[in-house]
Amino acid sequence: MPNTYIADGHHRAASAYNVGKMRRQTRIEAGENVTGEEPFNFFMALHYPADNLMILDYNRVLKSLNGLSSSDFIAKLSEHFTID
């Protein structure tokens, strides 16, 4: 498998990696033998072939423009994004 892409959960994956590093370092500093087979070296992952996936849009809904008019809101967005 040449590449792995995390479509959702990338923050959890990064956190799991960081916790594993921390636990490894704690064990090393305590003088314990670390083999690489400890549970903190792993976290669950599942791989699907691309032809078995259907990735749908994830669009957020605004409940309020925080006191802005529609045109003011679009103008503020235009400062940072291209609006079509």
mmCIF file of the N, C-alpha and C atoms, coordinates in Angstrom:
data_MODEL
# 
_entry.id   MODEL 
# 
loop_
_atom_site.group_PDB 
_atom_site.id 
_atom_site.type_symbol 
_atom_site.label_atom_id 
_atom_site.label_alt_id 
_atom_site.label_comp_id 
_atom_site.label_asym_id 
_atom_site.label_entity_id 
_atom_site.label_seq_id 
_atom_site.pdbx_PDB_ins_code 
_atom_site.Cartn_x 
_atom_site.Cartn_y 
_atom_site.Cartn_z 
_atom_site.occupancy 
_atom_site.B_iso_or_equiv 
_atom_site.pdbx_formal_charge 
_atom_site.auth_seq_id 
_atom_site.auth_comp_id 
_atom_site.auth_asym_id 
_atom_site.auth_atom_id 
_atom_site.pdbx_PDB_model_num 
ATOM 1   N N  . MET A 1 1  ? 0.856   -1.162 0.000  1.00 0.00 ? 1  MET A N  1 
ATOM 2   C CA . MET A 1 1  ? 0.000   0.000  0.000  1.00 0.00 ? 1  MET A CA 1 
ATOM 3   C C  . MET A 1 1  ? 0.909   1.234  0.000  1.00 0.00 ? 1  MET A C  1 
ATOM 4   N N  . PRO A 1 2  ? 0.982   1.959  -1.107 1.00 0.00 ? 2  PRO A N  1 
ATOM 5   C CA . PRO A 1 2  ? 1.944   3.058  -1.211 1.00 0.00 ? 2  PRO A CA 1 
ATOM 6   C C  . PRO A 1 2  ? 1.578   4.300  -0.384 1.00 0.00 ? 2  PRO A C  1 
ATOM 7   N N  . ASN A 1 3  ? 0.304   4.528  -0.147 1.00 0.00 ? 3  ASN A N  1 
ATOM 8   C CA . ASN A 1 3  ? -0.120  5.730  0.576  1.00 0.00 ? 3  ASN A CA 1 
ATOM 9   C C  . ASN A 1 3  ? -1.295  5.430  1.489  1.00 0.00 ? 3  ASN A C  1 
ATOM 10  N N  . THR A 1 4  ? -1.371  6.181  2.573  1.00 0.00 ? 4  THR A N  1 
ATOM 11  C CA . THR A 1 4  ? -2.524  6.131  3.464  1.00 0.00 ? 4  THR A CA 1 
ATOM 12  C C  . THR A 1 4  ? -3.003  7.552  3.676  1.00 0.00 ? 4  THR A C  1 
ATOM 13  N N  . TYR A 1 5  ? -4.280  7.787  3.483  1.00 0.00 ? 5  TYR A N  1 
ATOM 14  C CA . TYR A 1 5  ? -4.873  9.099  3.702  1.00 0.00 ? 5  TYR A CA 1 
ATOM 15  C C  . TYR A 1 5  ? -5.891  8.991  4.829  1.00 0.00 ? 5  TYR A C  1 
ATOM 16  N N  . ILE A 1 6  ? -5.844  9.918  5.749  1.00 0.00 ? 6  ILE A N  1 
ATOM 17  C CA . ILE A 1 6  ? -6.811  9.933  6.842  1.00 0.00 ? 6  ILE A CA 1 
ATOM 18  C C  . ILE A 1 6  ? -7.891  10.947 6.474  1.00 0.00 ? 6  ILE A C  1 
ATOM 19  N N  . ALA A 1 7  ? -9.085  10.438 6.149  1.00 0.00 ? 7  ALA A N  1 
ATOM 20  C CA . ALA A 1 7  ? -10.183 11.312 5.737  1.00 0.00 ? 7  ALA A CA 1 
ATOM 21  C C  . ALA A 1 7  ? -10.857 11.962 6.936  1.00 0.00 ? 7  ALA A C  1 
ATOM 22  N N  . ASP A 1 8  ? -10.917 11.262 8.027  1.00 0.00 ? 8  ASP A N  1 
ATOM 23  C CA . ASP A 1 8  ? -11.530 11.801 9.241  1.00 0.00 ? 8  ASP A CA 1 
ATOM 24  C C  . ASP A 1 8  ? -10.797 11.197 10.420 1.00 0.00 ? 8  ASP A C  1 
ATOM 25  N N  . GLY A 1 9  ? -10.575 11.994 11.430 1.00 0.00 ? 9  GLY A N  1 
ATOM 26  C CA . GLY A 1 9  ? -9.906  11.485 12.620 1.00 0.00 ? 9  GLY A CA 1 
ATOM 27  C C  . GLY A 1 9  ? -8.429  11.788 12.668 1.00 0.00 ? 9  GLY A C  1 
ATOM 28  N N  . HIS A 1 10 ? -7.965  12.698 11.811 1.00 0.00 ? 10 HIS A N  1 
ATOM 29  C CA . HIS A 1 10 ? -6.532  12.990 11.804 1.00 0.00 ? 10 HIS A CA 1 
ATOM 30  C C  . HIS A 1 10 ? -6.055  13.579 13.127 1.00 0.00 ? 10 HIS A C  1 
ATOM 31  N N  . HIS A 1 11 ? -6.922  14.320 13.822 1.00 0.00 ? 11 HIS A N  1 
ATOM 32  C CA . HIS A 1 11 ? -6.521  14.844 15.135 1.00 0.00 ? 11 HIS A CA 1 
ATOM 33  C C  . HIS A 1 11 ? -6.385  13.710 16.157 1.00 0.00 ? 11 HIS A C  1 
ATOM 34  N N  . ARG A 1 12 ? -7.294  12.744 16.099 1.00 0.00 ? 12 ARG A N  1 
ATOM 35  C CA . ARG A 1 12 ? -7.199  11.593 17.003 1.00 0.00 ? 12 ARG A CA 1 
ATOM 36  C C  . ARG A 1 12 ? -5.953  10.767 16.701 1.00 0.00 ? 12 ARG A C  1 
ATOM 37  N N  . ALA A 1 13 ? -5.630  10.602 15.431 1.00 0.00 ? 13 ALA A N  1 
ATOM 38  C CA . ALA A 1 13 ? -4.438  9.837  15.062 1.00 0.00 ? 13 ALA A CA 1 
ATOM 39  C C  . ALA A 1 13 ? -3.181  10.547 15.561 1.00 0.00 ? 13 ALA A C  1 
ATOM 40  N N  . ALA A 1 14 ? -3.120  11.853 15.395 1.00 0.00 ? 14 ALA A N  1 
ATOM 41  C CA . ALA A 1 14 ? -1.963  12.615 15.878 1.00 0.00 ? 14 ALA A CA 1 
ATOM 42  C C  . ALA A 1 14 ? -1.868  12.538 17.395 1.00 0.00 ? 14 ALA A C  1 
ATOM 43  N N  . SER A 1 15 ? -3.004  12.617 18.069 1.00 0.00 ? 15 SER A N  1 
ATOM 44  C CA . SER A 1 15 ? -3.000  12.511 19.540 1.00 0.00 ? 15 SER A CA 1 
ATOM 45  C C  . SER A 1 15 ? -2.532  11.136 19.992 1.00 0.00 ? 15 SER A C  1 
ATOM 46  N N  . ALA A 1 16 ? -2.997  10.085 19.324 1.00 0.00 ? 16 ALA A N  1 
ATOM 47  C CA . ALA A 1 16 ? -2.570  8.727  19.676 1.00 0.00 ? 16 ALA A CA 1 
ATOM 48  C C  . ALA A 1 16 ? -1.071  8.580  19.485 1.00 0.00 ? 16 ALA A C  1 
ATOM 49  N N  . TYR A 1 17 ? -0.553  9.136  18.428 1.00 0.00 ? 17 TYR A N  1 
ATOM 50  C CA . TYR A 1 17 ? 0.887   9.093  18.178 1.00 0.00 ? 17 TYR A CA 1 
ATOM 51  C C  . TYR A 1 17 ? 1.642   9.811  19.300 1.00 0.00 ? 17 TYR A C  1 
ATOM 52  N N  . ASN A 1 18 ? 1.180   11.001 19.666 1.00 0.00 ? 18 ASN A N  1 
ATOM 53  C CA . ASN A 1 18 ? 1.853   11.774 20.718 1.00 0.00 ? 18 ASN A CA 1 
ATOM 54  C C  . ASN A 1 18 ? 1.787   11.081 22.078 1.00 0.00 ? 18 ASN A C  1 
ATOM 55  N N  . VAL A 1 19 ? 0.660   10.467 22.393 1.00 0.00 ? 19 VAL A N  1 
ATOM 56  C CA . VAL A 1 19 ? 0.553   9.728  23.659 1.00 0.00 ? 19 VAL A CA 1 
ATOM 57  C C  . VAL A 1 19 ? 1.504   8.540  23.649 1.00 0.00 ? 19 VAL A C  1 
ATOM 58  N N  . GLY A 1 20 ? 1.603   7.857  22.538 1.00 0.00 ? 20 GLY A N  1 
ATOM 59  C CA . GLY A 1 20 ? 2.535   6.738  22.435 1.00 0.00 ? 20 GLY A CA 1 
ATOM 60  C C  . GLY A 1 20 ? 3.979   7.179  22.659 1.00 0.00 ? 20 GLY A C  1 
ATOM 61  N N  . LYS A 1 21 ? 4.354   8.317  22.041 1.00 0.00 ? 21 LYS A N  1 
ATOM 62  C CA . LYS A 1 21 ? 5.714   8.845  22.260 1.00 0.00 ? 21 LYS A CA 1 
ATOM 63  C C  . LYS A 1 21 ? 5.940   9.181  23.724 1.00 0.00 ? 21 LYS A C  1 
ATOM 64  N N  . MET A 1 22 ? 4.944   9.812  24.358 1.00 0.00 ? 22 MET A N  1 
ATOM 65  C CA . MET A 1 22 ? 5.071   10.187 25.763 1.00 0.00 ? 22 MET A CA 1 
ATOM 66  C C  . MET A 1 22 ? 5.228   8.946  26.646 1.00 0.00 ? 22 MET A C  1 
ATOM 67  N N  . ARG A 1 23 ? 4.404   7.930  26.396 1.00 0.00 ? 23 ARG A N  1 
ATOM 68  C CA . ARG A 1 23 ? 4.480   6.713  27.203 1.00 0.00 ? 23 ARG A CA 1 
ATOM 69  C C  . ARG A 1 23 ? 5.805   5.988  26.993 1.00 0.00 ? 23 ARG A C  1 
ATOM 70  N N  . ARG A 1 24 ? 6.280   5.976  25.765 1.00 0.00 ? 24 ARG A N  1 
ATOM 71  C CA . ARG A 1 24 ? 7.578   5.368  25.473 1.00 0.00 ? 24 ARG A CA 1 
ATOM 72  C C  . ARG A 1 24 ? 8.668   6.090  26.260 1.00 0.00 ? 24 ARG A C  1 
ATOM 73  N N  . GLN A 1 25 ? 8.684   7.414  26.200 1.00 0.00 ? 25 GLN A N  1 
ATOM 74  C CA . GLN A 1 25 ? 9.708   8.202  26.883 1.00 0.00 ? 25 GLN A CA 1 
ATOM 75  C C  . GLN A 1 25 ? 9.637   8.016  28.401 1.00 0.00 ? 25 GLN A C  1 
ATOM 76  N N  . THR A 1 26 ? 8.431   7.933  28.946 1.00 0.00 ? 26 THR A N  1 
ATOM 77  C CA . THR A 1 26 ? 8.255   7.716  30.385 1.00 0.00 ? 26 THR A CA 1 
ATOM 78  C C  . THR A 1 26 ? 8.875   6.385  30.792 1.00 0.00 ? 26 THR A C  1 
ATOM 79  N N  . ARG A 1 27 ? 8.656   5.355  29.995 1.00 0.00 ? 27 ARG A N  1 
ATOM 80  C CA . ARG A 1 27 ? 9.225   4.037  30.304 1.00 0.00 ? 27 ARG A CA 1 
ATOM 81  C C  . ARG A 1 27 ? 10.745  4.060  30.213 1.00 0.00 ? 27 ARG A C  1 
ATOM 82  N N  . ILE A 1 28 ? 11.260  4.716  29.171 1.00 0.00 ? 28 ILE A N  1 
ATOM 83  C CA . ILE A 1 28 ? 12.715  4.791  29.002 1.00 0.00 ? 28 ILE A CA 1 
ATOM 84  C C  . ILE A 1 28 ? 13.343  5.524  30.180 1.00 0.00 ? 28 ILE A C  1 
ATOM 85  N N  . GLU A 1 29 ? 12.729  6.642  30.571 1.00 0.00 ? 29 GLU A N  1 
ATOM 86  C CA . GLU A 1 29 ? 13.264  7.420  31.696 1.00 0.00 ? 29 GLU A CA 1 
ATOM 87  C C  . GLU A 1 29 ? 13.175  6.652  33.010 1.00 0.00 ? 29 GLU A C  1 
ATOM 88  N N  . ALA A 1 30 ? 12.216  5.731  33.117 1.00 0.00 ? 30 ALA A N  1 
ATOM 89  C CA . ALA A 1 30 ? 12.085  4.904  34.319 1.00 0.00 ? 30 ALA A CA 1 
ATOM 90  C C  . ALA A 1 30 ? 13.048  3.716  34.288 1.00 0.00 ? 30 ALA A C  1 
ATOM 91  N N  . GLY A 1 31 ? 13.835  3.608  33.204 1.00 0.00 ? 31 GLY A N  1 
ATOM 92  C CA . GLY A 1 31 ? 14.808  2.529  33.105 1.00 0.00 ? 31 GLY A CA 1 
ATOM 93  C C  . GLY A 1 31 ? 14.226  1.216  32.640 1.00 0.00 ? 31 GLY A C  1 
ATOM 94  N N  . GLU A 1 32 ? 12.998  1.245  32.146 1.00 0.00 ? 32 GLU A N  1 
ATOM 95  C CA . GLU A 1 32 ? 12.363  0.010  31.673 1.00 0.00 ? 32 GLU A CA 1 
ATOM 96  C C  . GLU A 1 32 ? 12.800  -0.306 30.244 1.00 0.00 ? 32 GLU A C  1 
ATOM 97  N N  . ASN A 1 33 ? 12.799  -1.569 29.911 1.00 0.00 ? 33 ASN A N  1 
ATOM 98  C CA . ASN A 1 33 ? 13.120  -2.009 28.560 1.00 0.00 ? 33 ASN A CA 1 
ATOM 99  C C  . ASN A 1 33 ? 11.920  -1.755 27.652 1.00 0.00 ? 33 ASN A C  1 
ATOM 100 N N  . VAL A 1 34 ? 12.154  -1.095 26.541 1.00 0.00 ? 34 VAL A N  1 
ATOM 101 C CA . VAL A 1 34 ? 11.094  -0.836 25.559 1.00 0.00 ? 34 VAL A CA 1 
ATOM 102 C C  . VAL A 1 34 ? 11.443  -1.605 24.299 1.00 0.00 ? 34 VAL A C  1 
ATOM 103 N N  . THR A 1 35 ? 10.544  -2.500 23.901 1.00 0.00 ? 35 THR A N  1 
ATOM 104 C CA . THR A 1 35 ? 10.819  -3.395 22.765 1.00 0.00 ? 35 THR A CA 1 
ATOM 105 C C  . THR A 1 35 ? 10.166  -2.942 21.462 1.00 0.00 ? 35 THR A C  1 
ATOM 106 N N  . GLY A 1 36 ? 9.164   -2.073 21.556 1.00 0.00 ? 36 GLY A N  1 
ATOM 107 C CA . GLY A 1 36 ? 8.392   -1.704 20.374 1.00 0.00 ? 36 GLY A CA 1 
ATOM 108 C C  . GLY A 1 36 ? 7.108   -2.503 20.246 1.00 0.00 ? 36 GLY A C  1 
ATOM 109 N N  . GLU A 1 37 ? 6.945   -3.507 21.108 1.00 0.00 ? 37 GLU A N  1 
ATOM 110 C CA . GLU A 1 37 ? 5.746   -4.345 21.076 1.00 0.00 ? 37 GLU A CA 1 
ATOM 111 C C  . GLU A 1 37 ? 4.712   -3.922 22.123 1.00 0.00 ? 37 GLU A C  1 
ATOM 112 N N  . GLU A 1 38 ? 4.985   -2.869 22.868 1.00 0.00 ? 38 GLU A N  1 
ATOM 113 C CA . GLU A 1 38 ? 4.049   -2.411 23.899 1.00 0.00 ? 38 GLU A CA 1 
ATOM 114 C C  . GLU A 1 38 ? 2.782   -1.855 23.248 1.00 0.00 ? 38 GLU A C  1 
ATOM 115 N N  . PRO A 1 39 ? 1.641   -1.978 23.931 1.00 0.00 ? 39 PRO A N  1 
ATOM 116 C CA . PRO A 1 39 ? 0.373   -1.510 23.364 1.00 0.00 ? 39 PRO A CA 1 
ATOM 117 C C  . PRO A 1 39 ? 0.376   -0.033 22.953 1.00 0.00 ? 39 PRO A C  1 
ATOM 118 N N  . PHE A 1 40 ? 1.165   0.795  23.650 1.00 0.00 ? 40 PHE A N  1 
ATOM 119 C CA . PHE A 1 40 ? 1.163   2.218  23.309 1.00 0.00 ? 40 PHE A CA 1 
ATOM 120 C C  . PHE A 1 40 ? 1.831   2.510  21.971 1.00 0.00 ? 40 PHE A C  1 
ATOM 121 N N  . ASN A 1 41 ? 2.448   1.510  21.365 1.00 0.00 ? 41 ASN A N  1 
ATOM 122 C CA . ASN A 1 41 ? 3.063   1.691  20.047 1.00 0.00 ? 41 ASN A CA 1 
ATOM 123 C C  . ASN A 1 41 ? 2.073   1.502  18.897 1.00 0.00 ? 41 ASN A C  1 
ATOM 124 N N  . PHE A 1 42 ? 0.839   1.183  19.217 1.00 0.00 ? 42 PHE A N  1 
ATOM 125 C CA . PHE A 1 42 ? -0.147  0.856  18.180 1.00 0.00 ? 42 PHE A CA 1 
ATOM 126 C C  . PHE A 1 42 ? -1.453  1.589  18.422 1.00 0.00 ? 42 PHE A C  1 
ATOM 127 N N  . PHE A 1 43 ? -2.193  1.844  17.355 1.00 0.00 ? 43 PHE A N  1 
ATOM 128 C CA . PHE A 1 43 ? -3.590  2.230  17.473 1.00 0.00 ? 43 PHE A CA 1 
ATOM 129 C C  . PHE A 1 43 ? -4.332  1.660  16.282 1.00 0.00 ? 43 PHE A C  1 
ATOM 130 N N  . MET A 1 44 ? -5.628  1.467  16.467 1.00 0.00 ? 44 MET A N  1 
ATOM 131 C CA . MET A 1 44 ? -6.431  0.779  15.471 1.00 0.00 ? 44 MET A CA 1 
ATOM 132 C C  . MET A 1 44 ? -6.594  1.624  14.202 1.00 0.00 ? 44 MET A C  1 
ATOM 133 N N  . ALA A 1 45 ? -6.470  0.974  13.080 1.00 0.00 ? 45 ALA A N  1 
ATOM 134 C CA . ALA A 1 45 ? -6.688  1.621  11.789 1.00 0.00 ? 45 ALA A CA 1 
ATOM 135 C C  . ALA A 1 45 ? -7.390  0.625  10.872 1.00 0.00 ? 45 ALA A C  1 
ATOM 136 N N  . LEU A 1 46 ? -8.117  1.145  9.937  1.00 0.00 ? 46 LEU A N  1 
ATOM 137 C CA . LEU A 1 46 ? -8.821  0.313  8.965  1.00 0.00 ? 46 LEU A CA 1 
ATOM 138 C C  . LEU A 1 46 ? -8.584  0.926  7.597  1.00 0.00 ? 46 LEU A C  1 
ATOM 139 N N  . HIS A 1 47 ? -8.199  0.113  6.637  1.00 0.00 ? 47 HIS A N  1 
ATOM 140 C CA . HIS A 1 47 ? -7.939  0.592  5.281  1.00 0.00 ? 47 HIS A CA 1 
ATOM 141 C C  . HIS A 1 47 ? -8.996  0.035  4.331  1.00 0.00 ? 47 HIS A C  1 
ATOM 142 N N  . TYR A 1 48 ? -9.548  0.924  3.510  1.00 0.00 ? 48 TYR A N  1 
ATOM 143 C CA . TYR A 1 48 ? -10.501 0.529  2.479  1.00 0.00 ? 48 TYR A CA 1 
ATOM 144 C C  . TYR A 1 48 ? -9.913  0.861  1.113  1.00 0.00 ? 48 TYR A C  1 
ATOM 145 N N  . PRO A 1 49 ? -10.148 0.020  0.128  1.00 0.00 ? 49 PRO A N  1 
ATOM 146 C CA . PRO A 1 49 ? -9.744  0.383  -1.236 1.00 0.00 ? 49 PRO A CA 1 
ATOM 147 C C  . PRO A 1 49 ? -10.540 1.606  -1.711 1.00 0.00 ? 49 PRO A C  1 
ATOM 148 N N  . ALA A 1 50 ? -9.911  2.462  -2.484 1.00 0.00 ? 50 ALA A N  1 
ATOM 149 C CA . ALA A 1 50 ? -10.556 3.689  -2.958 1.00 0.00 ? 50 ALA A CA 1 
ATOM 150 C C  . ALA A 1 50 ? -11.856 3.399  -3.710 1.00 0.00 ? 50 ALA A C  1 
ATOM 151 N N  . ASP A 1 51 ? -11.909 2.270  -4.418 1.00 0.00 ? 51 ASP A N  1 
ATOM 152 C CA . ASP A 1 51 ? -13.128 1.976  -5.184 1.00 0.00 ? 51 ASP A CA 1 
ATOM 153 C C  . ASP A 1 51 ? -14.276 1.480  -4.293 1.00 0.00 ? 51 ASP A C  1 
ATOM 154 N N  . ASN A 1 52 ? -14.032 1.349  -2.988 1.00 0.00 ? 52 ASN A N  1 
ATOM 155 C CA . ASN A 1 52 ? -15.095 0.985  -2.044 1.00 0.00 ? 52 ASN A CA 1 
ATOM 156 C C  . ASN A 1 52 ? -15.552 2.176  -1.209 1.00 0.00 ? 52 ASN A C  1 
ATOM 157 N N  . LEU A 1 53 ? -15.057 3.363  -1.522 1.00 0.00 ? 53 LEU A N  1 
ATOM 158 C CA . LEU A 1 53 ? -15.383 4.551  -0.743 1.00 0.00 ? 53 LEU A CA 1 
ATOM 159 C C  . LEU A 1 53 ? -16.261 5.511  -1.528 1.00 0.00 ? 53 LEU A C  1 
ATOM 160 N N  . MET A 1 54 ? -17.130 6.190  -0.810 1.00 0.00 ? 54 MET A N  1 
ATOM 161 C CA . MET A 1 54 ? -17.863 7.310  -1.379 1.00 0.00 ? 54 MET A CA 1 
ATOM 162 C C  . MET A 1 54 ? -17.753 8.435  -0.350 1.00 0.00 ? 54 MET A C  1 
ATOM 163 N N  . ILE A 1 55 ? -16.944 9.439  -0.660 1.00 0.00 ? 55 ILE A N  1 
ATOM 164 C CA . ILE A 1 55 ? -16.737 10.557 0.252  1.00 0.00 ? 55 ILE A CA 1 
ATOM 165 C C  . ILE A 1 55 ? -17.712 11.660 -0.128 1.00 0.00 ? 55 ILE A C  1 
ATOM 166 N N  . LEU A 1 56 ? -18.571 12.001 0.801  1.00 0.00 ? 56 LEU A N  1 
ATOM 167 C CA . LEU A 1 56 ? -19.602 12.999 0.563  1.00 0.00 ? 56 LEU A CA 1 
ATOM 168 C C  . LEU A 1 56 ? -19.179 14.357 1.114  1.00 0.00 ? 56 LEU A C  1 
ATOM 169 N N  . ASP A 1 57 ? -19.770 15.411 0.568  1.00 0.00 ? 57 ASP A N  1 
ATOM 170 C CA . ASP A 1 57 ? -19.519 16.766 1.075  1.00 0.00 ? 57 ASP A CA 1 
ATOM 171 C C  . ASP A 1 57 ? -19.887 16.854 2.543  1.00 0.00 ? 57 ASP A C  1 
ATOM 172 N N  . TYR A 1 58 ? -19.133 17.638 3.258  1.00 0.00 ? 58 TYR A N  1 
ATOM 173 C CA . TYR A 1 58 ? -19.465 17.938 4.647  1.00 0.00 ? 58 TYR A CA 1 
ATOM 174 C C  . TYR A 1 58 ? -19.583 19.453 4.730  1.00 0.00 ? 58 TYR A C  1 
ATOM 175 N N  . ASN A 1 59 ? -20.793 19.919 4.675  1.00 0.00 ? 59 ASN A N  1 
ATOM 176 C CA . ASN A 1 59 ? -21.049 21.355 4.669  1.00 0.00 ? 59 ASN A CA 1 
ATOM 177 C C  . ASN A 1 59 ? -21.629 21.778 6.008  1.00 0.00 ? 59 ASN A C  1 
ATOM 178 N N  . ARG A 1 60 ? -21.086 22.834 6.544  1.00 0.00 ? 60 ARG A N  1 
ATOM 179 C CA . ARG A 1 60 ? -21.579 23.349 7.818  1.00 0.00 ? 60 ARG A CA 1 
ATOM 180 C C  . ARG A 1 60 ? -22.686 24.360 7.561  1.00 0.00 ? 60 ARG A C  1 
ATOM 181 N N  . VAL A 1 61 ? -23.602 24.448 8.491  1.00 0.00 ? 61 VAL A N  1 
ATOM 182 C CA . VAL A 1 61 ? -24.725 25.371 8.388  1.00 0.00 ? 61 VAL A CA 1 
ATOM 183 C C  . VAL A 1 61 ? -24.529 26.490 9.404  1.00 0.00 ? 61 VAL A C  1 
ATOM 184 N N  . LEU A 1 62 ? -24.671 27.725 8.955  1.00 0.00 ? 62 LEU A N  1 
ATOM 185 C CA . LEU A 1 62 ? -24.606 28.866 9.864  1.00 0.00 ? 62 LEU A CA 1 
ATOM 186 C C  . LEU A 1 62 ? -25.985 29.131 10.425 1.00 0.00 ? 62 LEU A C  1 
ATOM 187 N N  . LYS A 1 63 ? -26.066 29.297 11.726 1.00 0.00 ? 63 LYS A N  1 
ATOM 188 C CA . LYS A 1 63 ? -27.345 29.614 12.353 1.00 0.00 ? 63 LYS A CA 1 
ATOM 189 C C  . LYS A 1 63 ? -27.504 31.110 12.551 1.00 0.00 ? 63 LYS A C  1 
ATOM 190 N N  . SER A 1 64 ? -26.404 31.849 12.480 1.00 0.00 ? 64 SER A N  1 
ATOM 191 C CA . SER A 1 64 ? -26.436 33.286 12.702 1.00 0.00 ? 64 SER A CA 1 
ATOM 192 C C  . SER A 1 64 ? -25.283 33.928 11.935 1.00 0.00 ? 64 SER A C  1 
ATOM 193 N N  . LEU A 1 65 ? -25.503 35.146 11.457 1.00 0.00 ? 65 LEU A N  1 
ATOM 194 C CA . LEU A 1 65 ? -24.426 35.915 10.832 1.00 0.00 ? 65 LEU A CA 1 
ATOM 195 C C  . LEU A 1 65 ? -23.809 36.874 11.839 1.00 0.00 ? 65 LEU A C  1 
ATOM 196 N N  . ASN A 1 66 ? -24.156 36.679 13.113 1.00 0.00 ? 66 ASN A N  1 
ATOM 197 C CA . ASN A 1 66 ? -23.581 37.463 14.202 1.00 0.00 ? 66 ASN A CA 1 
ATOM 198 C C  . ASN A 1 66 ? -23.793 38.961 14.010 1.00 0.00 ? 66 ASN A C  1 
ATOM 199 N N  . GLY A 1 67 ? -25.003 39.314 13.570 1.00 0.00 ? 67 GLY A N  1 
ATOM 200 C CA . GLY A 1 67 ? -25.363 40.722 13.412 1.00 0.00 ? 67 GLY A CA 1 
ATOM 201 C C  . GLY A 1 67 ? -24.982 41.329 12.082 1.00 0.00 ? 67 GLY A C  1 
ATOM 202 N N  . LEU A 1 68 ? -24.296 40.605 11.220 1.00 0.00 ? 68 LEU A N  1 
ATOM 203 C CA . LEU A 1 68 ? -23.913 41.133 9.909  1.00 0.00 ? 68 LEU A CA 1 
ATOM 204 C C  . LEU A 1 68 ? -25.048 40.958 8.912  1.00 0.00 ? 68 LEU A C  1 
ATOM 205 N N  . SER A 1 69 ? -25.116 41.869 7.949  1.00 0.00 ? 69 SER A N  1 
ATOM 206 C CA . SER A 1 69 ? -26.044 41.666 6.831  1.00 0.00 ? 69 SER A CA 1 
ATOM 207 C C  . SER A 1 69 ? -25.432 40.608 5.913  1.00 0.00 ? 69 SER A C  1 
ATOM 208 N N  . SER A 1 70 ? -26.230 40.083 5.008  1.00 0.00 ? 70 SER A N  1 
ATOM 209 C CA . SER A 1 70 ? -25.715 39.073 4.068  1.00 0.00 ? 70 SER A CA 1 
ATOM 210 C C  . SER A 1 70 ? -24.555 39.622 3.261  1.00 0.00 ? 70 SER A C  1 
ATOM 211 N N  . SER A 1 71 ? -24.678 40.848 2.767  1.00 0.00 ? 71 SER A N  1 
ATOM 212 C CA . SER A 1 71 ? -23.614 41.431 1.939  1.00 0.00 ? 71 SER A CA 1 
ATOM 213 C C  . SER A 1 71 ? -22.353 41.702 2.777  1.00 0.00 ? 71 SER A C  1 
ATOM 214 N N  . ASP A 1 72 ? -22.523 42.145 4.029  1.00 0.00 ? 72 ASP A N  1 
ATOM 215 C CA . ASP A 1 72 ? -21.353 42.349 4.902  1.00 0.00 ? 72 ASP A CA 1 
ATOM 216 C C  . ASP A 1 72 ? -20.653 41.018 5.194  1.00 0.00 ? 72 ASP A C  1 
ATOM 217 N N  . PHE A 1 73 ? -21.451 39.982 5.388  1.00 0.00 ? 73 PHE A N  1 
ATOM 218 C CA . PHE A 1 73 ? -20.899 38.655 5.645  1.00 0.00 ? 73 PHE A CA 1 
ATOM 219 C C  . PHE A 1 73 ? -20.064 38.176 4.459  1.00 0.00 ? 73 PHE A C  1 
ATOM 220 N N  . ILE A 1 74 ? -20.607 38.318 3.250  1.00 0.00 ? 74 ILE A N  1 
ATOM 221 C CA . ILE A 1 74 ? -19.888 37.910 2.036  1.00 0.00 ? 74 ILE A CA 1 
ATOM 222 C C  . ILE A 1 74 ? -18.629 38.750 1.872  1.00 0.00 ? 74 ILE A C  1 
ATOM 223 N N  . ALA A 1 75 ? -18.704 40.034 2.172  1.00 0.00 ? 75 ALA A N  1 
ATOM 224 C CA . ALA A 1 75 ? -17.523 40.907 2.074  1.00 0.00 ? 75 ALA A CA 1 
ATOM 225 C C  . ALA A 1 75 ? -16.428 40.433 3.034  1.00 0.00 ? 75 ALA A C  1 
ATOM 226 N N  . LYS A 1 76 ? -16.800 40.066 4.269  1.00 0.00 ? 76 LYS A N  1 
ATOM 227 C CA . LYS A 1 76 ? -15.818 39.567 5.237  1.00 0.00 ? 76 LYS A CA 1 
ATOM 228 C C  . LYS A 1 76 ? -15.187 38.256 4.747  1.00 0.00 ? 76 LYS A C  1 
ATOM 229 N N  . LEU A 1 77 ? -16.013 37.358 4.213  1.00 0.00 ? 77 LEU A N  1 
ATOM 230 C CA . LEU A 1 77 ? -15.482 36.103 3.676  1.00 0.00 ? 77 LEU A CA 1 
ATOM 231 C C  . LEU A 1 77 ? -14.521 36.364 2.520  1.00 0.00 ? 77 LEU A C  1 
ATOM 232 N N  . SER A 1 78 ? -14.847 37.345 1.702  1.00 0.00 ? 78 SER A N  1 
ATOM 233 C CA . SER A 1 78 ? -14.029 37.663 0.517  1.00 0.00 ? 78 SER A CA 1 
ATOM 234 C C  . SER A 1 78 ? -12.625 38.149 0.890  1.00 0.00 ? 78 SER A C  1 
ATOM 235 N N  . GLU A 1 79 ? -12.452 38.599 2.127  1.00 0.00 ? 79 GLU A N  1 
ATOM 236 C CA . GLU A 1 79 ? -11.117 39.010 2.572  1.00 0.00 ? 79 GLU A CA 1 
ATOM 237 C C  . GLU A 1 79 ? -10.157 37.835 2.643  1.00 0.00 ? 79 GLU A C  1 
ATOM 238 N N  . HIS A 1 80 ? -10.692 36.633 2.823  1.00 0.00 ? 80 HIS A N  1 
ATOM 239 C CA . HIS A 1 80 ? -9.856  35.448 3.014  1.00 0.00 ? 80 HIS A CA 1 
ATOM 240 C C  . HIS A 1 80 ? -10.090 34.345 1.983  1.00 0.00 ? 80 HIS A C  1 
ATOM 241 N N  . PHE A 1 81 ? -11.212 34.396 1.268  1.00 0.00 ? 81 PHE A N  1 
ATOM 242 C CA . PHE A 1 81 ? -11.572 33.328 0.338  1.00 0.00 ? 81 PHE A CA 1 
ATOM 243 C C  . PHE A 1 81 ? -12.050 33.909 -0.979 1.00 0.00 ? 81 PHE A C  1 
ATOM 244 N N  . THR A 1 82 ? -11.948 33.117 -2.036 1.00 0.00 ? 82 THR A N  1 
ATOM 245 C CA . THR A 1 82 ? -12.522 33.472 -3.334 1.00 0.00 ? 82 THR A CA 1 
ATOM 246 C C  . THR A 1 82 ? -13.978 33.040 -3.318 1.00 0.00 ? 82 THR A C  1 
ATOM 247 N N  . ILE A 1 83 ? -14.886 33.974 -3.539 1.00 0.00 ? 83 ILE A N  1 
ATOM 248 C CA . ILE A 1 83 ? -16.322 33.687 -3.492 1.00 0.00 ? 83 ILE A CA 1 
ATOM 249 C C  . ILE A 1 83 ? -16.862 33.701 -4.921 1.00 0.00 ? 83 ILE A C  1 
ATOM 250 N N  . ASP A 1 84 ? -17.527 32.612 -5.308 1.00 0.00 ? 84 ASP A N  1 
ATOM 251 C CA . ASP A 1 84 ? -18.174 32.528 -6.626 1.00 0.00 ? 84 ASP A CA 1 
ATOM 252 C C  . ASP A 1 84 ? -19.663 32.490 -6.457 1.00 0.00 ? 84 ASP A C  1 
# 
